[in-house]
Amino acid sequence: MSDIRASLARQGLLRPRQDRAIAGVCAGLGRRFGLSPWVARLLFVLLLMVIPGSQFLIYPVLWILMPSE
């Protein structure tokens, strides 16, 4: 698992210490793709509405895999 976390860190996918609402997953995704944390959260919620139930799988997996700053 440390290889996956290191790979995500190299790609710029880190959960920031600031701008966290819950775990910082959306803030980290937003930072990586040049979006504000609130825009990233909105897009994340809209995407999860397209695939019902996926939020119970995707968010916790990203929370575990994305390293914190």
PQR file with spaces between the fields and no chain letter, atoms N, CA, C, O and H, PARSE charges and radii, in Angstrom:
ATOM       1  N    MET     1       0.829   -1.193    0.000 -0.4000 1.5000
ATOM       2  CA   MET     1       0.000    0.000    0.000 -0.0000 2.0000
ATOM       3  C    MET     1       0.867    1.248    0.000  0.5500 1.7000
ATOM       4  O    MET     1       0.446    2.280   -0.521 -0.5500 1.4000
ATOM       5  N    SER     2       2.058    1.185    0.565 -0.4000 1.5000
ATOM       6  CA   SER     2       2.923    2.362    0.593 -0.0000 2.0000
ATOM       7  C    SER     2       3.365    2.759   -0.809  0.5500 1.7000
ATOM       8  O    SER     2       3.620    3.936   -1.065 -0.5500 1.4000
ATOM       9  H    SER     2       2.400    0.346    0.988  0.4000 1.0000
ATOM      10  N    ASP     3       3.462    1.782   -1.733 -0.4000 1.5000
ATOM      11  CA   ASP     3       3.802    2.102   -3.120 -0.0000 2.0000
ATOM      12  C    ASP     3       2.700    2.921   -3.774  0.5500 1.7000
ATOM      13  O    ASP     3       2.976    3.854   -4.528 -0.5500 1.4000
ATOM      14  H    ASP     3       3.256    0.825   -1.526  0.4000 1.0000
ATOM      15  N    ILE     4       1.459    2.575   -3.487 -0.4000 1.5000
ATOM      16  CA   ILE     4       0.324    3.304   -4.050 -0.0000 2.0000
ATOM      17  C    ILE     4       0.302    4.716   -3.494  0.5500 1.7000
ATOM      18  O    ILE     4       0.101    5.678   -4.236 -0.5500 1.4000
ATOM      19  H    ILE     4       1.234    1.817   -2.874  0.4000 1.0000
ATOM      20  N    ARG     5       0.507    4.842   -2.194 -0.4000 1.5000
ATOM      21  CA   ARG     5       0.504    6.168   -1.563 -0.0000 2.0000
ATOM      22  C    ARG     5       1.636    7.032   -2.102  0.5500 1.7000
ATOM      23  O    ARG     5       1.448    8.228   -2.328 -0.5500 1.4000
ATOM      24  H    ARG     5       0.671    4.061   -1.591  0.4000 1.0000
ATOM      25  N    ALA     6       2.809    6.441   -2.312 -0.4000 1.5000
ATOM      26  CA   ALA     6       3.949    7.185   -2.854 -0.0000 2.0000
ATOM      27  C    ALA     6       3.669    7.620   -4.284  0.5500 1.7000
ATOM      28  O    ALA     6       4.022    8.730   -4.680 -0.5500 1.4000
ATOM      29  H    ALA     6       2.962    5.470   -2.129  0.4000 1.0000
ATOM      30  N    SER     7       3.038    6.751   -5.054 -0.4000 1.5000
ATOM      31  CA   SER     7       2.687    7.088   -6.430 -0.0000 2.0000
ATOM      32  C    SER     7       1.687    8.243   -6.472  0.5500 1.7000
ATOM      33  O    SER     7       1.832    9.158   -7.282 -0.5500 1.4000
ATOM      34  H    SER     7       2.751    5.849   -4.732  0.4000 1.0000
ATOM      35  N    LEU     8       0.684    8.206   -5.612 -0.4000 1.5000
ATOM      36  CA   LEU     8      -0.296    9.290   -5.556 -0.0000 2.0000
ATOM      37  C    LEU     8       0.358   10.599   -5.132  0.5500 1.7000
ATOM      38  O    LEU     8       0.024   11.659   -5.661 -0.5500 1.4000
ATOM      39  H    LEU     8       0.566    7.463   -4.954  0.4000 1.0000
ATOM      40  N    ALA     9       1.284   10.533   -4.185 -0.4000 1.5000
ATOM      41  CA   ALA     9       1.996   11.727   -3.727 -0.0000 2.0000
ATOM      42  C    ALA     9       2.827   12.321   -4.867  0.5500 1.7000
ATOM      43  O    ALA     9       2.865   13.540   -5.031 -0.5500 1.4000
ATOM      44  H    ALA     9       1.556    9.671   -3.756  0.4000 1.0000
ATOM      45  N    ARG    10       3.485   11.479   -5.645 -0.4000 1.5000
ATOM      46  CA   ARG    10       4.275   11.970   -6.787 -0.0000 2.0000
ATOM      47  C    ARG    10       3.392   12.656   -7.820  0.5500 1.7000
ATOM      48  O    ARG    10       3.832   13.588   -8.493 -0.5500 1.4000
ATOM      49  H    ARG    10       3.454   10.489   -5.511  0.4000 1.0000
ATOM      50  N    GLN    11       2.160   12.203   -7.946 -0.4000 1.5000
ATOM      51  CA   GLN    11       1.219   12.785   -8.903 -0.0000 2.0000
ATOM      52  C    GLN    11       0.531   14.032   -8.353  0.5500 1.7000
ATOM      53  O    GLN    11      -0.258   14.660   -9.059 -0.5500 1.4000
ATOM      54  H    GLN    11       1.803   11.446   -7.399  0.4000 1.0000
ATOM      55  N    GLY    12       0.814   14.394   -7.125 -0.4000 1.5000
ATOM      56  CA   GLY    12       0.219   15.582   -6.528 -0.0000 2.0000
ATOM      57  C    GLY    12      -1.106   15.343   -5.844  0.5500 1.7000
ATOM      58  O    GLY    12      -1.802   16.301   -5.506 -0.5500 1.4000
ATOM      59  H    GLY    12       1.455   13.884   -6.551  0.4000 1.0000
ATOM      60  N    LEU    13      -1.476   14.099   -5.632 -0.4000 1.5000
ATOM      61  CA   LEU    13      -2.729   13.789   -4.939 -0.0000 2.0000
ATOM      62  C    LEU    13      -2.455   13.630   -3.448  0.5500 1.7000
ATOM      63  O    LEU    13      -2.165   12.536   -2.964 -0.5500 1.4000
ATOM      64  H    LEU    13      -0.911   13.320   -5.907  0.4000 1.0000
ATOM      65  N    LEU    14      -2.554   14.747   -2.735 -0.4000 1.5000
ATOM      66  CA   LEU    14      -2.337   14.778   -1.294 -0.0000 2.0000
ATOM      67  C    LEU    14      -3.551   15.392   -0.628  0.5500 1.7000
ATOM      68  O    LEU    14      -4.182   16.292   -1.182 -0.5500 1.4000
ATOM      69  H    LEU    14      -2.790   15.635   -3.129  0.4000 1.0000
ATOM      70  N    ARG    15      -3.877   14.909    0.555 -0.4000 1.5000
ATOM      71  CA   ARG    15      -4.962   15.515    1.332 -0.0000 2.0000
ATOM      72  C    ARG    15      -4.369   16.665    2.138  0.5500 1.7000
ATOM      73  O    ARG    15      -3.559   16.432    3.035 -0.5500 1.4000
ATOM      74  H    ARG    15      -3.364   14.178    1.005  0.4000 1.0000
ATOM      75  N    PRO    16      -4.761   17.913    1.832 -0.5600 1.5000
ATOM      76  CA   PRO    16      -4.176   19.056    2.532  0.2800 2.0000
ATOM      77  C    PRO    16      -4.632   19.128    3.985  0.5500 1.7000
ATOM      78  O    PRO    16      -5.692   18.619    4.347 -0.5500 1.4000
ATOM      79  N    ARG    17      -3.821   19.761    4.796 -0.4000 1.5000
ATOM      80  CA   ARG    17      -4.185   19.953    6.208 -0.0000 2.0000
ATOM      81  C    ARG    17      -5.222   21.059    6.363  0.5500 1.7000
ATOM      82  O    ARG    17      -5.996   21.061    7.320 -0.5500 1.4000
ATOM      83  H    ARG    17      -2.959   20.174    4.503  0.4000 1.0000
ATOM      84  N    GLN    18      -5.236   21.999    5.420 -0.4000 1.5000
ATOM      85  CA   GLN    18      -6.214   23.088    5.450 -0.0000 2.0000
ATOM      86  C    GLN    18      -7.284   22.816    4.399  0.5500 1.7000
ATOM      87  O    GLN    18      -7.080   22.005    3.496 -0.5500 1.4000
ATOM      88  H    GLN    18      -4.607   21.997    4.642  0.4000 1.0000
ATOM      89  N    ASP    19      -8.407   23.484    4.514 -0.4000 1.5000
ATOM      90  CA   ASP    19      -9.535   23.365    3.582 -0.0000 2.0000
ATOM      91  C    ASP    19     -10.220   22.013    3.634  0.5500 1.7000
ATOM      92  O    ASP    19     -10.937   21.663    2.696 -0.5500 1.4000
ATOM      93  H    ASP    19      -8.573   24.143    5.248  0.4000 1.0000
ATOM      94  N    ARG    20     -10.030   21.246    4.682 -0.4000 1.5000
ATOM      95  CA   ARG    20     -10.702   19.956    4.813 -0.0000 2.0000
ATOM      96  C    ARG    20     -12.134   20.157    5.292  0.5500 1.7000
ATOM      97  O    ARG    20     -12.388   20.973    6.178 -0.5500 1.4000
ATOM      98  H    ARG    20      -9.447   21.530    5.443  0.4000 1.0000
ATOM      99  N    ALA    21     -13.058   19.419    4.713 -0.4000 1.5000
ATOM     100  CA   ALA    21     -14.422   19.392    5.233 -0.0000 2.0000
ATOM     101  C    ALA    21     -14.600   18.132    6.074  0.5500 1.7000
ATOM     102  O    ALA    21     -15.126   18.190    7.185 -0.5500 1.4000
ATOM     103  H    ALA    21     -12.851   18.755    3.994  0.4000 1.0000
ATOM     104  N    ILE    22     -14.163   17.006    5.546 -0.4000 1.5000
ATOM     105  CA   ILE    22     -14.208   15.749    6.300 -0.0000 2.0000
ATOM     106  C    ILE    22     -12.794   15.192    6.409  0.5500 1.7000
ATOM     107  O    ILE    22     -12.193   15.211    7.483 -0.5500 1.4000
ATOM     108  H    ILE    22     -13.736   16.959    4.643  0.4000 1.0000
ATOM     109  N    ALA    23     -12.269   14.702    5.302 -0.4000 1.5000
ATOM     110  CA   ALA    23     -10.931   14.099    5.326 -0.0000 2.0000
ATOM     111  C    ALA    23      -9.955   14.806    4.391  0.5500 1.7000
ATOM     112  O    ALA    23      -8.757   14.525    4.426 -0.5500 1.4000
ATOM     113  H    ALA    23     -12.756   14.687    4.429  0.4000 1.0000
ATOM     114  N    GLY    24     -10.445   15.711    3.565 -0.4000 1.5000
ATOM     115  CA   GLY    24      -9.573   16.424    2.646 -0.0000 2.0000
ATOM     116  C    GLY    24      -9.446   15.784    1.281  0.5500 1.7000
ATOM     117  O    GLY    24      -8.623   16.213    0.472 -0.5500 1.4000
ATOM     118  H    GLY    24     -11.418   15.939    3.537  0.4000 1.0000
ATOM     119  N    VAL    25     -10.241   14.772    1.011 -0.4000 1.5000
ATOM     120  CA   VAL    25     -10.153   14.075   -0.280 -0.0000 2.0000
ATOM     121  C    VAL    25     -10.527   15.026   -1.421  0.5500 1.7000
ATOM     122  O    VAL    25      -9.772   15.157   -2.385 -0.5500 1.4000
ATOM     123  H    VAL    25     -10.909   14.424    1.668  0.4000 1.0000
ATOM     124  N    CYS    26     -11.660   15.678   -1.323 -0.4000 1.5000
ATOM     125  CA   CYS    26     -12.093   16.578   -2.397 -0.0000 2.0000
ATOM     126  C    CYS    26     -11.182   17.800   -2.503  0.5500 1.7000
ATOM     127  O    CYS    26     -10.918   18.277   -3.606 -0.5500 1.4000
ATOM     128  H    CYS    26     -12.272   15.572   -0.539  0.4000 1.0000
ATOM     129  N    ALA    27     -10.704   18.305   -1.384 -0.4000 1.5000
ATOM     130  CA   ALA    27      -9.770   19.428   -1.416 -0.0000 2.0000
ATOM     131  C    ALA    27      -8.476   19.016   -2.121  0.5500 1.7000
ATOM     132  O    ALA    27      -7.906   19.801   -2.879 -0.5500 1.4000
ATOM     133  H    ALA    27     -10.919   17.917   -0.488  0.4000 1.0000
ATOM     134  N    GLY    28      -8.020   17.805   -1.877 -0.4000 1.5000
ATOM     135  CA   GLY    28      -6.820   17.300   -2.543 -0.0000 2.0000
ATOM     136  C    GLY    28      -7.033   17.091   -4.032  0.5500 1.7000
ATOM     137  O    GLY    28      -6.158   17.405   -4.839 -0.5500 1.4000
ATOM     138  H    GLY    28      -8.484   17.167   -1.261  0.4000 1.0000
ATOM     139  N    LEU    29      -8.196   16.561   -4.397 -0.4000 1.5000
ATOM     140  CA   LEU    29      -8.513   16.391   -5.820 -0.0000 2.0000
ATOM     141  C    LEU    29      -8.623   17.749   -6.510  0.5500 1.7000
ATOM     142  O    LEU    29      -8.134   17.931   -7.625 -0.5500 1.4000
ATOM     143  H    LEU    29      -8.906   16.305   -3.742  0.4000 1.0000
ATOM     144  N    GLY    30      -9.267   18.690   -5.840 -0.4000 1.5000
ATOM     145  CA   GLY    30      -9.396   20.035   -6.406 -0.0000 2.0000
ATOM     146  C    GLY    30      -8.049   20.702   -6.601  0.5500 1.7000
ATOM     147  O    GLY    30      -7.798   21.308   -7.642 -0.5500 1.4000
ATOM     148  H    GLY    30      -9.664   18.542   -4.934  0.4000 1.0000
ATOM     149  N    ARG    31      -7.188   20.594   -5.614 -0.4000 1.5000
ATOM     150  CA   ARG    31      -5.855   21.181   -5.702 -0.0000 2.0000
ATOM     151  C    ARG    31      -5.071   20.552   -6.847  0.5500 1.7000
ATOM     152  O    ARG    31      -4.370   21.252   -7.578 -0.5500 1.4000
ATOM     153  H    ARG    31      -7.392   20.101   -4.768  0.4000 1.0000
ATOM     154  N    ARG    32      -5.185   19.249   -7.005 -0.4000 1.5000
ATOM     155  CA   ARG    32      -4.450   18.534   -8.065 -0.0000 2.0000
ATOM     156  C    ARG    32      -4.892   18.977   -9.449  0.5500 1.7000
ATOM     157  O    ARG    32      -4.071   19.093  -10.359 -0.5500 1.4000
ATOM     158  H    ARG    32      -5.755   18.681   -6.411  0.4000 1.0000
ATOM     159  N    PHE    33      -6.209   19.231   -9.615 -0.4000 1.5000
ATOM     160  CA   PHE    33      -6.739   19.586  -10.926 -0.0000 2.0000
ATOM     161  C    PHE    33      -7.012   21.081  -11.087  0.5500 1.7000
ATOM     162  O    PHE    33      -7.666   21.490  -12.046 -0.5500 1.4000
ATOM     163  H    PHE    33      -6.876   19.137   -8.876  0.4000 1.0000
ATOM     164  N    GLY    34      -6.516   21.897  -10.156 -0.4000 1.5000
ATOM     165  CA   GLY    34      -6.619   23.352  -10.277 -0.0000 2.0000
ATOM     166  C    GLY    34      -7.996   23.915  -10.015  0.5500 1.7000
ATOM     167  O    GLY    34      -8.372   24.930  -10.603 -0.5500 1.4000
ATOM     168  H    GLY    34      -5.984   21.564   -9.377  0.4000 1.0000
ATOM     169  N    LEU    35      -8.756   23.275   -9.141 -0.4000 1.5000
ATOM     170  CA   LEU    35     -10.102   23.730   -8.795 -0.0000 2.0000
ATOM     171  C    LEU    35     -10.142   24.145   -7.335  0.5500 1.7000
ATOM     172  O    LEU    35      -9.321   23.706   -6.530 -0.5500 1.4000
ATOM     173  H    LEU    35      -8.450   22.451   -8.664  0.4000 1.0000
ATOM     174  N    SER    36     -11.098   24.989   -7.003 -0.4000 1.5000
ATOM     175  CA   SER    36     -11.278   25.320   -5.586 -0.0000 2.0000
ATOM     176  C    SER    36     -11.866   24.097   -4.884  0.5500 1.7000
ATOM     177  O    SER    36     -12.503   23.264   -5.529 -0.5500 1.4000
ATOM     178  H    SER    36     -11.765   25.346   -7.657  0.4000 1.0000
ATOM     179  N    PRO    37     -11.660   23.981   -3.575 -0.5600 1.5000
ATOM     180  CA   PRO    37     -12.203   22.821   -2.852  0.2800 2.0000
ATOM     181  C    PRO    37     -13.721   22.691   -2.994  0.5500 1.7000
ATOM     182  O    PRO    37     -14.231   21.576   -3.098 -0.5500 1.4000
ATOM     183  N    TRP    38     -14.448   23.806   -3.000 -0.4000 1.5000
ATOM     184  CA   TRP    38     -15.910   23.726   -3.086 -0.0000 2.0000
ATOM     185  C    TRP    38     -16.376   23.268   -4.459  0.5500 1.7000
ATOM     186  O    TRP    38     -17.362   22.539   -4.563 -0.5500 1.4000
ATOM     187  H    TRP    38     -14.034   24.712   -2.915  0.4000 1.0000
ATOM     188  N    VAL    39     -15.688   23.681   -5.505 -0.4000 1.5000
ATOM     189  CA   VAL    39     -16.030   23.213   -6.854 -0.0000 2.0000
ATOM     190  C    VAL    39     -15.749   21.717   -6.958  0.5500 1.7000
ATOM     191  O    VAL    39     -16.539   20.973   -7.540 -0.5500 1.4000
ATOM     192  H    VAL    39     -14.887   24.274   -5.420  0.4000 1.0000
ATOM     193  N    ALA    40     -14.629   21.280   -6.396 -0.4000 1.5000
ATOM     194  CA   ALA    40     -14.292   19.852   -6.424 -0.0000 2.0000
ATOM     195  C    ALA    40     -15.326   19.044   -5.648  0.5500 1.7000
ATOM     196  O    ALA    40     -15.711   17.958   -6.082 -0.5500 1.4000
ATOM     197  H    ALA    40     -13.987   21.885   -5.924  0.4000 1.0000
ATOM     198  N    ARG    41     -15.777   19.554   -4.518 -0.4000 1.5000
ATOM     199  CA   ARG    41     -16.809   18.850   -3.737 -0.0000 2.0000
ATOM     200  C    ARG    41     -18.112   18.745   -4.525  0.5500 1.7000
ATOM     201  O    ARG    41     -18.752   17.694   -4.547 -0.5500 1.4000
ATOM     202  H    ARG    41     -15.465   20.437   -4.166  0.4000 1.0000
ATOM     203  N    LEU    42     -18.492   19.835   -5.165 -0.4000 1.5000
ATOM     204  CA   LEU    42     -19.723   19.842   -5.948 -0.0000 2.0000
ATOM     205  C    LEU    42     -19.633   18.840   -7.097  0.5500 1.7000
ATOM     206  O    LEU    42     -20.569   18.072   -7.320 -0.5500 1.4000
ATOM     207  H    LEU    42     -17.972   20.689   -5.148  0.4000 1.0000
ATOM     208  N    LEU    43     -18.533   18.839   -7.817 -0.4000 1.5000
ATOM     209  CA   LEU    43     -18.346   17.882   -8.910 -0.0000 2.0000
ATOM     210  C    LEU    43     -18.338   16.444   -8.403  0.5500 1.7000
ATOM     211  O    LEU    43     -18.885   15.550   -9.050 -0.5500 1.4000
ATOM     212  H    LEU    43     -17.773   19.462   -7.636  0.4000 1.0000
ATOM     213  N    PHE    44     -17.718   16.221   -7.249 -0.4000 1.5000
ATOM     214  CA   PHE    44     -17.667   14.886   -6.660 -0.0000 2.0000
ATOM     215  C    PHE    44     -19.071   14.400   -6.325  0.5500 1.7000
ATOM     216  O    PHE    44     -19.417   13.255   -6.612 -0.5500 1.4000
ATOM     217  H    PHE    44     -17.274   16.947   -6.724  0.4000 1.0000
ATOM     218  N    VAL    45     -19.875   15.261   -5.723 -0.4000 1.5000
ATOM     219  CA   VAL    45     -21.254   14.891   -5.367 -0.0000 2.0000
ATOM     220  C    VAL    45     -22.083   14.649   -6.626  0.5500 1.7000
ATOM     221  O    VAL    45     -22.847   13.686   -6.691 -0.5500 1.4000
ATOM     222  H    VAL    45     -19.593   16.191   -5.489  0.4000 1.0000
ATOM     223  N    LEU    46     -21.937   15.515   -7.622 -0.4000 1.5000
ATOM     224  CA   LEU    46     -22.688   15.320   -8.868 -0.0000 2.0000
ATOM     225  C    LEU    46     -22.294   14.017   -9.555  0.5500 1.7000
ATOM     226  O    LEU    46     -23.153   13.304  -10.073 -0.5500 1.4000
ATOM     227  H    LEU    46     -21.316   16.297   -7.570  0.4000 1.0000
ATOM     228  N    LEU    47     -21.011   13.706   -9.562 -0.4000 1.5000
ATOM     229  CA   LEU    47     -20.553   12.453  -10.152 -0.0000 2.0000
ATOM     230  C    LEU    47     -21.099   11.248   -9.391  0.5500 1.7000
ATOM     231  O    LEU    47     -21.485   10.248   -9.996 -0.5500 1.4000
ATOM     232  H    LEU    47     -20.313   14.286   -9.142  0.4000 1.0000
ATOM     233  N    LEU    48     -21.128   11.345   -8.086 -0.4000 1.5000
ATOM     234  CA   LEU    48     -21.627   10.236   -7.284 -0.0000 2.0000
ATOM     235  C    LEU    48     -23.135   10.042   -7.429  0.5500 1.7000
ATOM     236  O    LEU    48     -23.651    8.945   -7.215 -0.5500 1.4000
ATOM     237  H    LEU    48     -20.814   12.157   -7.595  0.4000 1.0000
ATOM     238  N    MET    49     -23.837   11.118   -7.793 -0.4000 1.5000
ATOM     239  CA   MET    49     -25.276   10.982   -8.026 -0.0000 2.0000
ATOM     240  C    MET    49     -25.538   10.201   -9.309  0.5500 1.7000
ATOM     241  O    MET    49     -26.582    9.564   -9.451 -0.5500 1.4000
ATOM     242  H    MET    49     -23.418   12.010   -7.966  0.4000 1.0000
ATOM     243  N    VAL    50     -24.594   10.252  -10.237 -0.4000 1.5000
ATOM     244  CA   VAL    50     -24.739    9.511  -11.488 -0.0000 2.0000
ATOM     245  C    VAL    50     -24.565    8.013  -11.230  0.5500 1.7000
ATOM     246  O    VAL    50     -25.227    7.185  -11.857 -0.5500 1.4000
ATOM     247  H    VAL    50     -23.746   10.769  -10.122  0.4000 1.0000
ATOM     248  N    ILE    51     -23.678    7.678  -10.309 -0.4000 1.5000
ATOM     249  CA   ILE    51     -23.411    6.275   -9.973 -0.0000 2.0000
ATOM     250  C    ILE    51     -23.860    6.070   -8.516  0.5500 1.7000
ATOM     251  O    ILE    51     -23.035    6.174   -7.609 -0.5500 1.4000
ATOM     252  H    ILE    51     -23.140    8.351   -9.800  0.4000 1.0000
ATOM     253  N    PRO    52     -25.133    5.786   -8.276 -0.5600 1.5000
ATOM     254  CA   PRO    52     -25.647    5.679   -6.903  0.2800 2.0000
ATOM     255  C    PRO    52     -24.928    4.616   -6.077  0.5500 1.7000
ATOM     256  O    PRO    52     -24.622    3.527   -6.561 -0.5500 1.4000
ATOM     257  N    GLY    53     -24.671    4.960   -4.830 -0.4000 1.5000
ATOM     258  CA   GLY    53     -24.036    4.030   -3.912 -0.0000 2.0000
ATOM     259  C    GLY    53     -22.530    4.021   -3.971  0.5500 1.7000
ATOM     260  O    GLY    53     -21.878    3.472   -3.083 -0.5500 1.4000
ATOM     261  H    GLY    53     -24.919    5.845   -4.437  0.4000 1.0000
ATOM     262  N    SER    54     -21.966    4.620   -5.000 -0.4000 1.5000
ATOM     263  CA   SER    54     -20.517    4.591   -5.151 -0.0000 2.0000
ATOM     264  C    SER    54     -19.804    5.434   -4.097  0.5500 1.7000
ATOM     265  O    SER    54     -18.636    5.190   -3.796 -0.5500 1.4000
ATOM     266  H    SER    54     -22.496    5.066   -5.721  0.4000 1.0000
ATOM     267  N    GLN    55     -20.500    6.426   -3.535 -0.4000 1.5000
ATOM     268  CA   GLN    55     -19.865    7.271   -2.526 -0.0000 2.0000
ATOM     269  C    GLN    55     -19.439    6.474   -1.297  0.5500 1.7000
ATOM     270  O    GLN    55     -18.505    6.861   -0.595 -0.5500 1.4000
ATOM     271  H    GLN    55     -21.449    6.624   -3.779  0.4000 1.0000
ATOM     272  N    PHE    56     -20.113    5.376   -1.043 -0.4000 1.5000
ATOM     273  CA   PHE    56     -19.756    4.549    0.106 -0.0000 2.0000
ATOM     274  C    PHE    56     -18.504    3.718   -0.156  0.5500 1.7000
ATOM     275  O    PHE    56     -17.933    3.135    0.766 -0.5500 1.4000
ATOM     276  H    PHE    56     -20.871    5.061   -1.614  0.4000 1.0000
ATOM     277  N    LEU    57     -18.087    3.669   -1.403 -0.4000 1.5000
ATOM     278  CA   LEU    57     -16.882    2.934   -1.767 -0.0000 2.0000
ATOM     279  C    LEU    57     -15.736    3.872   -2.158  0.5500 1.7000
ATOM     280  O    LEU    57     -14.613    3.713   -1.678 -0.5500 1.4000
ATOM     281  H    LEU    57     -18.551    4.142   -2.152  0.4000 1.0000
ATOM     282  N    ILE    58     -16.011    4.829   -3.010 -0.4000 1.5000
ATOM     283  CA   ILE    58     -14.954    5.682   -3.562 -0.0000 2.0000
ATOM     284  C    ILE    58     -14.320    6.577   -2.504  0.5500 1.7000
ATOM     285  O    ILE    58     -13.095    6.605   -2.383 -0.5500 1.4000
ATOM     286  H    ILE    58     -16.923    4.958   -3.399  0.4000 1.0000
ATOM     287  N    TYR    59     -15.123    7.308   -1.736 -0.4000 1.5000
ATOM     288  CA   TYR    59     -14.565    8.263   -0.774 -0.0000 2.0000
ATOM     289  C    TYR    59     -13.686    7.575    0.280  0.5500 1.7000
ATOM     290  O    TYR    59     -12.563    8.026    0.505 -0.5500 1.4000
ATOM     291  H    TYR    59     -16.118    7.286   -1.834  0.4000 1.0000
ATOM     292  N    PRO    60     -14.148    6.508    0.929 -0.5600 1.5000
ATOM     293  CA   PRO    60     -13.274    5.855    1.923  0.2800 2.0000
ATOM     294  C    PRO    60     -11.997    5.279    1.315  0.5500 1.7000
ATOM     295  O    PRO    60     -10.944    5.309    1.952 -0.5500 1.4000
ATOM     296  N    VAL    61     -12.076    4.758    0.098 -0.4000 1.5000
ATOM     297  CA   VAL    61     -10.873    4.225   -0.545 -0.0000 2.0000
ATOM     298  C    VAL    61      -9.875    5.348   -0.798  0.5500 1.7000
ATOM     299  O    VAL    61      -8.683    5.195   -0.534 -0.5500 1.4000
ATOM     300  H    VAL    61     -12.931    4.734   -0.420  0.4000 1.0000
ATOM     301  N    LEU    62     -10.367    6.488   -1.316 -0.4000 1.5000
ATOM     302  CA   LEU    62      -9.471    7.622   -1.534 -0.0000 2.0000
ATOM     303  C    LEU    62      -8.920    8.154   -0.214  0.5500 1.7000
ATOM     304  O    LEU    62      -7.761    8.564   -0.146 -0.5500 1.4000
ATOM     305  H    LEU    62     -11.336    6.612   -1.530  0.4000 1.0000
ATOM     306  N    TRP    63      -9.743    8.147    0.832 -0.4000 1.5000
ATOM     307  CA   TRP    63      -9.305    8.606    2.145 -0.0000 2.0000
ATOM     308  C    TRP    63      -8.138    7.757    2.640  0.5500 1.7000
ATOM     309  O    TRP    63      -7.179    8.279    3.209 -0.5500 1.4000
ATOM     310  H    TRP    63     -10.684    7.814    0.777  0.4000 1.0000
ATOM     311  N    ILE    64      -8.222    6.467    2.424 -0.4000 1.5000
ATOM     312  CA   ILE    64      -7.165    5.550    2.871 -0.0000 2.0000
ATOM     313  C    ILE    64      -5.913    5.676    1.998  0.5500 1.7000
ATOM     314  O    ILE    64      -4.794    5.681    2.511 -0.5500 1.4000
ATOM     315  H    ILE    64      -9.000    6.043    1.962  0.4000 1.0000
ATOM     316  N    LEU    65      -6.104    5.777    0.690 -0.4000 1.5000
ATOM     317  CA   LEU    65      -4.971    5.741   -0.229 -0.0000 2.0000
ATOM     318  C    LEU    65      -4.254    7.083   -0.382  0.5500 1.7000
ATOM     319  O    LEU    65      -3.036    7.106   -0.558 -0.5500 1.4000
ATOM     320  H    LEU    65      -7.014    5.773    0.273  0.4000 1.0000
ATOM     321  N    MET    66      -4.975    8.190   -0.321 -0.4000 1.5000
ATOM     322  CA   MET    66      -4.331    9.502   -0.504 -0.0000 2.0000
ATOM     323  C    MET    66      -3.566    9.879    0.761  0.5500 1.7000
ATOM     324  O    MET    66      -4.155    9.950    1.839 -0.5500 1.4000
ATOM     325  H    MET    66      -5.964    8.172   -0.179  0.4000 1.0000
ATOM     326  N    PRO    67      -2.272   10.118    0.642 -0.5600 1.5000
ATOM     327  CA   PRO    67      -1.495   10.504    1.818  0.2800 2.0000
ATOM     328  C    PRO    67      -1.820   11.940    2.239  0.5500 1.7000
ATOM     329  O    PRO    67      -2.179   12.782    1.416 -0.5500 1.4000
ATOM     330  N    SER    68      -1.687   12.189    3.518 -0.4000 1.5000
ATOM     331  CA   SER    68      -1.879   13.534    4.051 -0.0000 2.0000
ATOM     332  C    SER    68      -0.586   14.323    3.881  0.5500 1.7000
ATOM     333  O    SER    68       0.504   13.753    3.821 -0.5500 1.4000
ATOM     334  H    SER    68      -1.396   11.505    4.187  0.4000 1.0000
ATOM     335  N    GLU    69      -0.725   15.635    3.805 -0.4000 1.5000
ATOM     336  CA   GLU    69       0.475   16.493    3.691 -0.0000 2.0000
ATOM     337  C    GLU    69       1.360   16.341    4.898  0.5500 1.7000
ATOM     338  O    GLU    69       2.409   16.980    4.979 -0.5500 1.4000
ATOM     339  H    GLU    69      -1.610   16.098    3.854  0.4000 1.0000
